[in-house]
């Protein structure tokens, strides 16, 4: 079992992401994101097993939420991680506040204990739209990503830590 720290949206503006989940599921066997039962989010860090304790996570959340409020991210493209399986995701425009939140987490918890792709210097902020694009739907998914009208805003109003799988939040902080 692992755990993740994420900036998440419980705000109505996240409905656009849910609508994109519905579109992207046509490229999957099953709707990967909707089945999670977890709101649209931007993952800041992922840790494996019991590498980091809950007290460290709570301190990281304290630091990440210090002096911040709900934030609006503008997404302006749909991109892919090649996989396999291929993943489609929404790309946010650069955000100083988002970077500061990410930095606060990793200043509190040793970045070397985090999965490589979420560490400072390698992290690519994204909001996942589908994690299981079928190989035979790959070209159609890439065509969709290239042609999608994908500029939209989402208000992120919480930060939390979850255990997975299955997803089980253990500390949720509303930011407003």
C-alpha positions in Angstrom: 0.0 0.0 0.0 1.2 3.5 -0.9 0.1 7.0 -0.2 -0.2 10.2 -2.1 -0.4 13.9 -1.3 -2.7 15.8 -3.7 -4.2 19.2 -4.4 -7.8 18.4 -5.1 -11.0 20.1 -6.3 -14.3 19.6 -4.5 -15.5 22.8 -6.3 -18.2 22.8 -9.0 -15.6 24.0 -11.5 -14.2 20.5 -11.4 -17.2 19.2 -13.4 -15.4 20.0 -16.6 -12.7 17.5 -15.6 -15.4 14.9 -14.9 -16.8 15.6 -18.3 -13.4 15.0 -19.8 -13.2 11.7 -17.9 -16.4 10.7 -19.6 -14.9 11.5 -23.0 -11.6 9.8 -22.4 -13.2 6.6 -21.2 -14.1 5.9 -24.8 -10.4 5.0 -25.2 -10.3 2.6 -22.2 -12.0 -0.7 -21.4 -13.3 0.8 -18.1 -13.6 4.4 -17.0 -10.3 4.5 -15.0 -10.7 7.9 -13.3 -14.5 7.8 -12.5 -14.0 4.4 -10.9 -11.6 5.8 -8.4 -14.3 7.6 -6.5 -11.9 10.5 -5.9 -12.3 14.1 -7.1 -10.2 15.7 -9.8 -6.7 16.4 -8.5 -3.0 17.2 -9.1 -0.8 14.8 -7.3 2.2 16.4 -5.5 3.9 13.3 -4.2 3.6 9.5 -4.1 5.3 7.3 -1.5 5.5 3.5 -1.3 4.6 1.5 1.7 5.7 2.7 5.1 8.6 4.8 3.9 7.2 7.9 5.5 5.0 8.2 8.6 1.7 9.9 9.1 3.3 12.5 11.4 5.6 13.6 8.6 2.7 13.8 6.2 0.7 15.9 8.6 3.7 18.3 8.9 4.0 18.4 5.1 0.3 19.3 4.9 0.7 22.0 7.5 3.6 23.5 5.5 1.8 23.2 2.2 -1.3 24.9 3.4 0.4 27.7 5.3 -0.8 31.1 4.0 -2.6 29.8 0.9 -6.2 29.8 -0.1 -8.2 28.1 -2.8 -6.4 28.5 -6.2 -7.6 28.5 -9.7 -5.5 26.6 -12.3 -5.9 27.2 -16.0 -5.5 24.1 -18.1 -4.6 24.7 -21.7 -3.7 21.4 -23.3 -4.4 17.7 -23.2 -1.2 15.6 -23.3 -0.1 12.0 -22.9 2.4 9.9 -21.0 3.3 7.0 -23.3 3.1 4.1 -20.9 2.2 1.4 -21.4 -0.6 1.9 -20.9 -0.9 5.4 -22.3 -2.2 8.1 -20.0 -4.1 11.2 -21.0 -3.9 14.3 -18.8 -4.7 18.0 -18.7 -1.7 20.3 -18.5 -2.0 23.4 -16.3 -0.3 26.7 -17.1 2.7 27.4 -14.9 1.6 28.5 -11.4 4.0 30.0 -8.8 1.6 29.0 -5.9 1.4 25.4 -7.2 5.2 25.2 -7.3 5.4 26.6 -3.8 3.0 24.0 -2.5 5.0 21.2 -4.2 8.2 22.6 -2.8 6.8 22.8 0.8 5.9 19.1 0.7 9.4 18.1 -0.5 11.1 20.5 2.0 9.3 18.6 4.8 9.6 15.0 3.5 12.9 13.8 1.9 12.3 13.9 -1.9 14.4 10.7 -2.3 11.6 8.8 -0.6 9.1 10.0 -3.2 8.5 8.3 -6.6 10.9 9.7 -9.1 8.3 11.4 -11.4 7.0 13.5 -8.4 10.3 14.7 -7.1 11.5 18.3 -7.5 13.1 18.7 -10.9 11.2 15.9 -12.5 7.6 16.6 -11.5 5.2 17.5 -14.3 2.0 19.0 -12.8 -1.0 17.3 -14.4 -4.6 16.4 -13.9 -5.1 12.8 -15.1 -8.0 12.2 -17.5 -7.5 8.5 -18.1 -4.9 5.9 -17.1 -5.7 2.9 -19.2 -5.8 4.0 -22.9 -6.1 0.8 -24.9 -3.3 0.2 -27.4 -5.7 -0.2 -30.3 -7.3 3.2 -29.4 -3.9 5.0 -29.0 -4.0 6.9 -32.3 -7.6 8.0 -31.7 -6.7 9.2 -28.2 -3.8 11.2 -29.5 -5.9 12.7 -32.2 -8.5 13.7 -29.6 -5.8 15.3 -27.4 -4.4 17.3 -30.4 -7.8 18.6 -31.4 -9.5 19.1 -28.1 -10.7 22.5 -27.1 -8.9 22.3 -23.8 -8.7 25.7 -22.1 -10.5 25.7 -18.9 -10.2 26.8 -15.2 -10.6 24.6 -12.1 -10.7 25.9 -8.5 -8.6 23.6 -6.2 -9.9 24.0 -2.7 -8.4 21.2 -0.7 -5.2 19.3 -0.1 -5.1 15.8 1.3 -3.3 12.6 1.8 -4.7 9.3 0.7 -3.8 5.6 1.1 -4.2 3.5 -2.0 -5.3 1.0 -3.2 -8.2 1.4 -2.6 -8.3 5.2 -2.1 -8.8 6.1 1.6 -8.2 9.7 2.6 -6.6 10.1 6.0 -6.1 13.8 6.3 -8.1 16.4 4.3 -7.4 20.2 4.6 -9.9 22.6 3.0 -8.2 25.7 1.7 -10.2 28.8 1.1 
